[in-house]
Amino acid sequence: MRRQSANTAPALQKDAYYVLLTGDHAIGRIGLRILIAKLGPHIHMDEATDIDSMMQRLGSGPVDLLILDNNLPQAESFRLITRIRKEYPTVHVLIYTVHNELILAGRYLRTGVRGYLLKDSGETEVLGALSTIMAGKIYISDSLARHLADQKVDPRIHSFDSLSNREFEVVLQLVKGYPIAEIARILNMNTSTVRTHKNRVMKKLKVSNSIELITLAQKFQLLR
């Protein structure tokens, strides 16, 4: 899959296209609105400021494209993406993030999202990503394409990708320095399950302690 050109908006096959912007920063949503409006008057936009209001909106009317800020609480959960894909299979999801986490981006794509876009992307790239997804294609940036290629030659990247989604979610909390009990609360798990996932993660990543895990996470830009 190659990155698509952003020179022109696609010729959409429908008279109306519905976009739901989900994020807790009004300025960011306003900026996206301005850009999306350039794609044509047939674009209809709505907003949600948290996951609960987003799910309510998904269930109350048509949505073709969900633009999700993964910095929102609960938005990091791959179970959320799985739920959206199951309950609303026709909705395309674009992850919109400030974090250049290519390992995370690749995992999101495998979960079923249609693209992963950085908030500091220029107008041309943003419009290109939106146009590509609206045309029914998957958007992959040049940097993400290189990362996906690197998976074949770097065994450490492969180790991260060998983690289950739940194990990966535990890693994201471990590298933030959260104790087992807090991770259990955040991920709605019991502490023994978190410990089991942690032990499996350490074995798969070939690290022996939290310092080594954090060092590896820093190398692959998983720390925030």
JOMO-V550996 format. One record per residue. N is the residue number from 1. RES is the residue in one letter. PHI is phi in whole degrees, 0 to 359 (none if undefined). Layout:
# JOMO-V550996
n->(N:N)
res->(RES:RES)
phi->(PHI:PHI)
This chain:
# JOMO-V550996
n->(1:2:3:4:5:6:7:8:9:10:11:12:13:14:15:16:17:18:19:20:21:22:23:24:25:26:27:28:29:30:31:32:33:34:35:36:37:38:39:40:41:42:43:44:45:46:47:48:49:50:51:52:53:54:55:56:57:58:59:60:61:62:63:64:65:66:67:68:69:70:71:72:73:74:75:76:77:78:79:80:81:82:83:84:85:86:87:88:89:90:91:92:93:94:95:96:97:98:99:100:101:102:103:104:105:106:107:108:109:110:111:112:113:114:115:116:117:118:119:120:121:122:123:124:125:126:127:128:129:130:131:132:133:134:135:136:137:138:139:140:141:142:143:144:145:146:147:148:149:150:151:152:153:154:155:156:157:158:159:160:161:162:163:164:165:166:167:168:169:170:171:172:173:174:175:176:177:178:179:180:181:182:183:184:185:186:187:188:189:190:191:192:193:194:195:196:197:198:199:200:201:202:203:204:205:206:207:208:209:210:211:212:213:214:215:216:217:218:219:220:221:222:223:224)
res->(M:R:R:Q:S:A:N:T:A:P:A:L:Q:K:D:A:Y:Y:V:L:L:T:G:D:H:A:I:G:R:I:G:L:R:I:L:I:A:K:L:G:P:H:I:H:M:D:E:A:T:D:I:D:S:M:M:Q:R:L:G:S:G:P:V:D:L:L:I:L:D:N:N:L:P:Q:A:E:S:F:R:L:I:T:R:I:R:K:E:Y:P:T:V:H:V:L:I:Y:T:V:H:N:E:L:I:L:A:G:R:Y:L:R:T:G:V:R:G:Y:L:L:K:D:S:G:E:T:E:V:L:G:A:L:S:T:I:M:A:G:K:I:Y:I:S:D:S:L:A:R:H:L:A:D:Q:K:V:D:P:R:I:H:S:F:D:S:L:S:N:R:E:F:E:V:V:L:Q:L:V:K:G:Y:P:I:A:E:I:A:R:I:L:N:M:N:T:S:T:V:R:T:H:K:N:R:V:M:K:K:L:K:V:S:N:S:I:E:L:I:T:L:A:Q:K:F:Q:L:L:R)
phi->(none:242:295:270:290:249:291:222:284:286:275:291:266:224:286:225:229:253:242:248:267:238:186:261:248:300:298:296:293:297:299:294:302:298:291:298:299:290:279:136:288:281:277:248:242:223:228:222:256:205:293:298:291:296:295:297:292:300:271:251:184:292:220:264:226:255:259:246:281:280:273:291:305:79:288:286:284:288:296:296:297:299:296:298:297:283:278:226:297:271:276:272:245:244:278:242:216:269:261:273:256:290:297:295:299:299:292:301:298:291:283:123:287:263:182:222:235:280:292:270:294:287:302:299:290:299:296:295:296:297:298:298:292:296:276:88:252:261:264:230:288:300:294:290:299:295:298:298:289:294:304:282:241:249:296:290:296:299:298:298:287:281:288:290:301:293:298:293:297:295:301:300:276:300:287:276:91:287:286:304:298:290:297:300:292:298:265:57:233:273:296:294:293:298:298:298:297:299:297:294:298:300:291:294:272:59:240:250:204:294:297:295:296:295:298:294:296:298:300:255:61:265:274:244)
